[in-house]
């Protein structure tokens, strides 16, 4: 804690709006990078939500920032977004340590927690509205945060990422947690039906539906097909009436692959 306080005191206090800030922090003796985007609407007198956006395996936070377009959304929805950078794993590709044998071994939960402490020192963050979303490996990491950093994370959304067996078996959230799972039925990297190291979409939806005490049967609706040439459609599954009013939701992309919808993976 003393080291963190020293880091915070040495860091500049950013208070200007609409900035893209490339920053880093020394965590466990390793210099770790992250990008911070502050919307034009930021007012230091008003608490603002914070969204962590986590890249997929082999990608970078810069690529993730460009794929997701969260900066534009942050300007209209009024939240700060942070894009952390994962470490190199044993295969020399970037990623998040979610317990696989080839993971980097980095303390990524501690890294995310440290970033949150730093940004909360620099900005007026609403600590009741801190969220995580991620693509593929970043989605797996978002679930890990929901399970093991539950006191800091209000809700998550995962795109093309589920839960590892280890995350599933050791998940101990401490509050009802809204969940959104976005997944393509033709995903060949993270199969919709799961495999030996990953839980299926149906299994994780049932885990969170049950934990959140949501209704047993979902409300199912079809989203408008705005681009028919991709031959995919989207069904929305809404499990509602959970504790504290939370929901467990799923966007099922029929014929969708391993990609960020509307972009590339």
C-alpha angles and dihedrals in degrees: 000000000000090000091050092050089051091050091051093050092051095048119092116250108239112204104155120105131238099028135146105210124191108205143157141199133202105242120178090343094307125109105234123192132215138168121225125199120195116192124230089245093063113130116184090213093061126065113242132199121247126216125195112208113196124199126226127254114294091013131102137229090251092055090045092052090053095045098049100043088210091147091067091046091048089057092057101033095040108234137126115243126202126195111200121197120234123222129248113270129208090283089055093246125122120255150123127279104244096153104276117141091244095050119120096249090232120148094244094163089057090045093055090045091051092050089051092052092049095048091045087056092050100040139032096257122183098230090196089063107051113135140180131209131169148169121243106316086016088057090052088050091050089056090049089053091049088053102039105023094040093136089065104032118075100185142342142211123202126198115198092340130103133173127296117230089251093052091046094049094046102039112136111166117176101207140033105282125201110226131195118188118190113187142157119230091220095051105141096182099051102019117220088227093048129229140225094301102031133056119235122252090249092053095051093045089053091047093055095037089055095042092048090045091233125166114290095232122051129225104241123203136165120238119223112268102235096172112036095175093076089063092224132119131192130228120195118215114193121189103187142174095059124158111297087011095288124154136211110215140183133192105201110200105204109216090002121143136207100303146104103264111256093015138046131279 
